[in-house]
């Protein structure tokens, strides 16, 4: 109990999550009379994973794809969806889905797509609050559609197959994107959002735009295809993705300079170091949970409330949604997985299915105040305050919650594609 009390106390005091995890584990070890050298050993062991190499490399590849590839992807998607009612809003969602298969990060997806589309959406009579809400919801797909950094973190923490997690994230991600496009089409048509001028492309222009976008669109095909076909592990695919992104930006489009390459590397290393430090400290935390038998006790608590898997999953969903409002994504994955995974597996849920439900919960958390990382970025891009996105953000959250409930009640939707690849 002292482990959780100290953790909550540190978090309430505003101590960074990694430090809070480390110090709460330290206090628990001292109280138990165990040697403190265990901390260093468990932290080292937590980072001794070949799969973790994928984390900084996918971050770097996503950053490098921003040089030349993003505008080409957006123009291609605009050609496909631009003539729908509220076409640019649908283009924003579809572009976010495409970019998610490159970036692996929700924040990066919101920033990259929003920087290009937000000014044009506002010019086309979309309310700023609506634009920010749509960007936050669509950008959240960056942590669901592979290559997702949080899925890598979850796979390592849960001992689940990262390849299976990547494959399982595709259909739920596309379902959310489709739901947001349908919602945007209805709202834009009803309220008259969007340009009244319909851009018509000639056959020659369509062919030129498609040809120009083929190389950037090849990134997700190469990454996911190599994993599905067994040609490469997710870690090896991250190397392929980084080399591919560098060649596109530096050789094909010639937009990567020596300075921008160093900047991209610095950004990837900084973000990776923060996440890896959290992973190292969380490994000590998880090890003590298992040693003290706390995971078993928590499992029994949930099962004593109800033996109905749906009811327990709904309880866990509410817990994760609450945590997502004030904690960072990777921290939630690392803290809750050792605690909640035994509960869901005892109820017969596949760890891969649960991992996808966990990530969708975190998408919602990342756009729900007070933390609301993706919403914070989108409101800054739209030049408004966070309170200005209500009630629009509630509608977007409602749509994603609806998809989450469907996937909870019907696990076969999530597990269909992985079962074909098994």
N, C-alpha and C positions, 0 to 999 in steps of 0.2 A: 504493500500500500504506500510505503514511503516513496517508492519510485514515481508513482503517479502524482502524489501530493506535491512533491518537489518540482516535477515537470510543469504542472499547472501553475504553481507559484512563480516559477521563472518566466513562463510565457505571459502571465498577467503583469509581471514587472517590465515586460518589453524586451527581455533578453532574447537575442537571436536564437532561432530554432536549434541550430547545430550546437551552440554553447549550452542551451537548456537541456538538450538530450545528453550531452557529455557530462554536465555537472549533476544532473539527476541520477545518472548511472553511477557516478563517483560516490554520491551520498549513499546510494543503496549498497554499494560494495563495502563501504566503510562500516555501515550499520550491520552488514552480514559478516564482517570480519574476514573478507576475502582479500587477497593481495591485489594492490593497485596496478601491478604490472600487467594484469589481465586487460586493462583498458588499452594499452599500446598494442598488445597482441591481437585483440579483437578488432581494433581499428585497422590494423594492417591486413588482417585476414579479410575484412569487409571490402577492401579495395583490390584484393588479389584475385581479380576476375578478368579473363580475356574479353568477356562480353562488354565490360565497361569501356573498352577502347572505342566502342561505337558512339559513345556519348559525345566526346569533344569533336569527333570527326563529322557526325551528322550536323552538329551545330555549325561547324566551319563550312560544310558544303552548302547549308541553307543560306549562310551569309554571302558566300561567293556567288550563288545563283541570283542574288539581287543585282548583280552587275550585267545588265543586258537582257536577262531572261524574263524578268517580271513584266516589263511593258509588252513584250511579245505575247506572253500568255494572256494578258488582259485583253489585248486587241483581238486575239483569236476567240476568246470567250465572248467578247462583245459581238463578234460576227455571228456567233451561234444563238445568243440569247437577247441581243440588243433590241430586237423588234417586238419582244413580248411587252405587254403593259407593265410599266415600271421596269423596263428592260435593264437600265443601269444598276438598279438594286439587285436584280437577279444575276447580272454580270459580277457584281461585288461578291455575292455568295459563291457562285461557281468558281471565280478566280481564287477565292480563299480556300476552297476545297482543293483546287489544283496546287496552290502554293503550299498547302499543308503537307502535300506529298513530297515536298522538297525541304521544308524548314524544320519540322519536328517540334515546333514551338508555337504556342498560341500567341504570345506577345509579339513574336517576330512576324507572324502572319497578319495580325491586326495592323502593325506598323507599316509593313511593306505594301499591303493592298490598300489600306486606308489612306496612306499618303498620296496615292495615285487617284483613287476614286472619290474620296470624301469631298474635295472641292467641287467636282463635277456634279455629284449628287445634290449638293446644296444649291448650286446654280440651277438645277432642274426642278426646284421647288420641293425637294424632300426636306421635311423639318429636321433641324440639326439633332434633336433628341432621337428621332427615328433612325437617322443615319448612324449615330453613335451606338445605339442598341443593336442594329443589324450588324454592324462591324464587329461588335464584341461577341455576338452569338456565332457568326460565321467564322471569325478568327479563332474561336475556341477549338475548331476542328483540327488546328495544328497539333494538339496533344492527343488526338484520336486516330486520324488517318496516318498510316505509316509513311516515313519513319518517325515515330513518336518518342521523344526523349522520356516522358513519364512511363511509357510502356516498357522501355528498356529498364528503367529503375524498378518498376514493379516486377518484371520478369526475374531480375536478379534477386530481389527481396523474397519473392514467393517461390523461387526455384522452378518457375514455369518456363515453357519454351518461348523464347522471344520471337522466333519465326512464326509460331502458331498465333501469338498475340498480334503480330503485324498483320497476318492474313485475316484474323478475326475483326480487326478494326475497320476494314474496308467497307463492308455492307452497312454497319451502324453509322459510319461517317457519311456515306452517301445518302442514307435515309434522313439524317438530320439536315443535310444540304438541300435535299429535295423538299422537305417540309418547309424550310425557310424560303425557298424559291416560290412555292405555292402560296405561302402566307404573303410574301411581298407582292406577288402578282395580284392577289385579291385586294390587298390594302391600297396599292398604287392605283389600281383600276377604279376603286371606289372613291378615292380622294383626289384623283387627278394628278398624282405625282409623276414626274418624268417629263421628258421632252416630247413635244407634239410633232417634232420633225423625225421622220423615220429614215435612217441612213440605209441606202440600198447599195449593195456591193455588186459589181459586175463579176462575171465568172472569172475573169482574169485577176481581179482583186482578191476574190476568195481563194484562188489557188496560191496567189503570192503570200497572203496572210497565213495560210495553212503551212506553206513551205517554210516561212520564216519562223513559225512556232514549233516545227517538228523537233528540232534539237532540244529546246527546253522541255517539251512534253515527253521527251525520251527519258528524262531523269527518273520519274516514278516507275516507268516501265522497266528500266534497267535495274533499279534497286529492288522493287518488289518481285519482278520476274526472276531475278537471280536467286532470291530467297525461296520463292515458291518452287522453282525447278530444281532446287538443291545444288545449284552451281556454286553458291557462296553462302556463308553464314551471315547473319546480320552485321557482325563486325567487319567481315571482309567486304560486304556490300557498302559499308560506310566509307571504306577506302576507295572503292570504285566511284562512289558518289562524289567524294571530294576531288578526285583527279578529274572526273568528268566536268564538274562545276568550274574548276580552275581552267581547264582547256577551253570551255565555252567563253568564260569571261575574259581570259587573257589572250587567247589565240584567235578565236572565231570573231568575237565582238570587240576585242581590244579595249575593254573598259576597265580592266584591272591593272592598276599601276603598282609599282613596288610598294609605295606608301599605303595604298588601299589594301593590298594583300597583308601587310604587317598589321594594319588596323583590324582586319577581319580575324587574323590569328589571335590578336590580343583580346578581342571581344569574346571569341570562342573559348580561349583559355581561362579568362576571368569567370565566365558563366559556368564553365565545367568545374573549375576549382571550388566554387561555392557549393555546387551540387555534390561533388565528391566528398567534401568535408562533412556535409550532412549525412551522406551514406555511411561514412566511417563512424561517426558518432551514433548513428541509428543502429549500426551493427552491434555495438556494445549494449545498447538499450534492448534490442531484440534478444540478444543472448541471455541477458539477465531475466527477461520475461520467461524464456523457456526454462532456465535453471530453477527459477522460483515456482514454476508450475502455474504462473498467472494466466497464461493463455488457456489452459484447461479450465481454470476457475471461471474465466469470462465466458468461455463457450457454454459451460453449464448454466450460467446466469441467463444467457439468451435462450437456451433450450428449455429452461424452467418456465420462462414466460410463455412460450408456445413451441410446439413441435411442427407447426405449419411453416414450411419454407418460405412461402410468399409473405406471411406476416412478419417473420424475422427479417427478411430482405427489405421490407418496407421500413422497419425500424432502423436497420443499418443505413438505408438511403437517407432517412431524416437526419441521422447522426452525421453522415458524410456531408450532407448539404449544409448543416450548421458549421461544421469544421471548415468547410470551404470558404465561408464568409470572412474568416479572419486568419487563415493559415495558408502558407505557400504550398503549391501543388506537390512537389517532390517530398516535402516534409510530411504531408498527410499520408502519402503512399508509404513512406518508410515507417511512420509511427503506427498506422492502423493495420498494415498487412500482417505483422506477427500476431496481432490481437484478433482480428476479424476473419482472417483466412481459415483458421481451424473451425470457426463457427459455420461458415458457408460450405466448407467441404463436408462437415458432419451432416449437413442438410442435403447433400448430394449434388451441390453445384460444382461445376467444373471450374478450376482456378482460372482458366483462360476466359471463360464467360464472366466470372466475377471481376476480373481485371478490366474488361471493357466497361462493365457497369460502374466500376470505381472511377474510371477516367471520365465518363459522361457526367457523373456527379461533380467531378472537379471542374469540368467545363462550366457547369452552372455556378459553382462556387466562385470561379474566377471572374464572373460577371455580376456578382451580388455584393453590394456594399456590406461592411465598410472597406474590406481590402480591395476586392474587385479589380485585379490587375489589368485584365483586358479592357474592362470598361473605363478604367482610368486613362489608358492610352487612347481609346477611341474618342473620349470626351475632349482630350487635349487636342486631338486632330481636328475636331469639329468646333473648337473654341467655345465650349460651354462648360458649366459645372455639372458635377455628378447628379445633383438633384433635378437637373433639367431633362433627364432621360426617362423620367416617370410620366405616364404609365407605360410607355413603349417597351421599356426593358422587361416589364412584367409579362407582356405578351410573348416576347422572345423566350423568356425563361419557361413560360407555360408550354410552348411548343416543344422545347427540348425535354422537359419533364414528361410530356406525353409520349415521346419516342422512348425515353428511358423506361417508362412503365410497360410499354409494349415489349421491349426487349427483356424486361424482367419476367413478364408472364409467359413469354414465348422464347425460351433459350435457343430453340432450333434456328431462329433467324440469325443469331450471332454465330452459332457453331456450324452453320451450313457450309460455308466456304472452307473452314479448317477441316471439316470432315471429308471433303472432296480431296484435300491435299494429303490426308493422313496415309 
